[in-house]
């Protein structure tokens, strides 16, 4: 196998069922190839992972790679080889929204919705990493996620409400 091409990439995706299932992609280029986010949209029809800036600045493309939030637009698909990936579509289980998704719904944590999947994925990671949250911590942690519609107040309120539910 040459340095410039990988014959097969194997992802373990958690798109809709709450369970990881294998996905195989063939002939990805390791230099200049598709970003992981674009592959989700084009190859798998998972449209929740948005590519907003393509420069890792806005956070609309956040996914969980092996349980950790990453900006998928800044990585090549080949970098996710043999990894477990969860997109926004994989958070809900058994037709029940994840507590963070539910909190965004209950607290009006979205407007246009473009940044919402990335915000929610970042929030899930934040709640998993930091069990005790306050407004200052949430605002600091969201610095890599941009929203052009809100003043972040309801987003922060949603994350704090979700953290309370998860920890209860």
Secondary structure, 3 states (H helix, E strand, C coil): CCCCEEEEEEEEECCCCCCCEEEEEEEEECCCCCEHHHHHHHHHCCCCCCCCCCCCCCCCCEEEECCEEEEHHHCEHHHHCCEEEECHHHCCECCECCHHHHHHHHCCCCCCCCCHHHHHHHHHHHHHHCCCCCHHHHHHHHHHCCCCCCCCHHHHHHHHHHHHHHHC
